[in-house]
Amino acid sequence: MNNTPIRLLVGLGNPGTQYAETRHNAGVWFVAQLARQLGASLQPQAKFHGELSKIKLNSHDVYFLFPTTYMNRSGLSVQAVMQFYKISPNEILVVHDELDLAPGQLKLKHGGGHAEHNGLRNIQEHIGTNTYWRARIGIGHPRQLGLSQSVADFVLHRPSADEHTRIQRCLTILNKHINLLFEGHLNQACTRVHTEVELALSPNNKPGV
């Protein structure tokens, strides 16, 4: 598995206050929280079609990006930043909501398909490859959660309080081990994140603990 440090952290979502707390913006939640924690300020950058910030970590620059093109055009922003700063696909971590994982689940993954996620689909169309890293934040599927609403409607609404707690717990776990990704210890990061998520989901742990 690739051991190149992550240089570009992308949080997928939609711009605007009406979308800020919706399930589809789970990736943005993480990037915004981490940027604040590290003292980085996401600022609008027209040439990058998004909000961007740069900090120095481990002697190299790390970029935080929130594409403000709306989800289905996220690739335009990612491609622009990649080309300008000469970042390779293996140096990118895209953090996004995942219908195929329940709230409280989190998976780190390198490569693979887009699973009908419009943001991932557009990124792959623009950069011409799927060989970037993803942090898949589980939000659940409306059918699995016993809801009758459409998928489009589901992702554009806020999660319930319990779902939000479970999602936030995943973001906290990812945050705890994010430095391993910035340092290039990707196998170790995957092992630690997945182990801690499984432990949090065990029957002996109450939701939200």
N, C-alpha and C positions, 0 to 999 in steps of 0.2 A: 504494500500500500504506500502511496505517496507520502513523503515526509517533509514536504515543502511548507514553510510557515504560511499561515493565512495572512494575506495582506489587505483583502477587501471583504468587509462584512456588510451584507446586503439584507435589509429588512423589507419584506414585501408587504404591500398594503395599498390602500387608496387614500388620496389626500382629502383634506376637509374635515371639519369637526364632526360632521354627521356620520363619518366612518371611523373616527378615531378609536372608539371602544368596541368595534365589531369584531367578530371572530376572524374575519379575513385579514385583520391588521395585527394578528398575534406576532408576526415577524417584526413589525415596526415597534411593537411594545418592547421587545427585547433589545433591539439596537438603540432605541431612545434611552432605555434604562441604563444600558452599559455606557453609552456616551456620557450621560450625566455623571455616572459614577467615576469615570476617568477624566472628567473635566473637559470633555470635548463638546463643542457646540455645533449642532447641525445647522448649516446655513444654506439658503436657496442658491443654486448655481445653475443659471439658465443653460450654459453650454453642456451641462451634464444631465439636464432634464430631471433634476431632483435636488434633495438636500444632502450636503456632503460635509464631512469633517475629517481632519487628519490629526493623528497624534503619533508620537515617536514611542515605540515599544521594542525592547530588545535590540536596539541599534538600527531598526528599520521602521519605515513609515507604515502605519496601518490606517486604512480609510474606512469610514462608516458612511453608508449610503442608504437613503430612502428615496426610491424613484417616485416622482410625483406625476407620473404620466398616466395614472390609473393602472390597475393590476395587469390588464391584458396588453399593455405596451411597455412593461418593465424592462424588456430587453434593450430598448433604445438607450435607456439610462446606463445600464450595466455595460453595454458595449462601448459607450462614450468614455466612461471612466477607465475601463480596461485599456483602450487604445491610447489614451492620453498619458496614463501613468505606466504603461507597459506591464500590465498585470496579466499573468497567465490564468487559464481556467482553474488549474490545480491550486491557485492561491486565493480562490474565492469561496466564501461560505455564505450561502443563501439561507436565511431563516424564514420559514413560511408555515402557514397553517396547513394541516393535513386531515382531510376527511376520513381517511382509512385508519386513523389511529384515534382511540378514545381520549377524551379529556384526561390528562394525567399521564399520558404516554408521550415519549420523546425518543426519536431515533436520529442518530447521526449516520450519514450515508454519503458515499462517493460515487458519482455517476448514476446511471439508471434512467428510466423514462420519466415523463412529466406527469403521468397518472391523471391526465385531463385537467391539471392545474394550469389555469391560463397564464399566470405569471411565469411559471417554469417553462411552459410551452414557448412563450415569446422570447424568453432568454435564450433558449436553445436555438430558436430560429435566427436570432441576431448574432450570436457568437459562434454558431455552427458546430457546437459540440455539447455533450452532456457531462463532460469530465470535470465538473466542479463539485464542491461539497455542499450538502444540504443538512440543515437541522430541521427536522420535520416535527412540528409542534401539534400534537393531537388536539382536535376540536370536536371529534365525533361526527357521525352522520345522522341527519334527522331521522332516518328510519331506525337506526340502532338506538336512538334516544327516545323512540316512541312518538315522534313528532310528524305531523302530516304536511308541513310546509315544504316547498321546493328547496333544492340545494342552493339555488341562487339567493332565495330569500333568507335561508338559514345562515349562510356565511356573512350576510350583510346586516345581521342583528347581533345584539350583545349576548354573550353567554349568560347562563344563570349564575347566581352567586356561587353555587357549589362548583360549577364548571370553571368559573373564573379562578377560584382558589386552586383547583387542580392544574390549570394551565400555568398560573403564576408559579406554582411549585416547580414545574418543569423549567421555566425560565430561570428560576433561582439555581437549580442544579446545573444548567448549562453555563450560567454566569460563574459558578464556583470553579468550573474546569476550563473556562475559555482561554486562560493563559497557556494551557497545553497546546491548544490549536495555534495560537500566535507564536509559540516556540517551535512548532513543527512536530510535536509529539502526538501525532494523530491517532495511532493505534491505542496509545495509553488513554487519550481523551475519550475515544469511543468506549473502551472498556469501563472506565470510571463512570461516565455518564449513564451508560446502559445499566450498569450494576446498581447505581444509586436510584435510578428510576424504578427498577424492578423491586428494590427494597421498599421504596415509598408506596408501591402498589400492593405490597403483601398484605394478607388479611390481618396481620398483627398491627398494621398501621391504620389509624382512622383517617378518613378524608380530611385534608387540610392540615394534618400534623407534619 
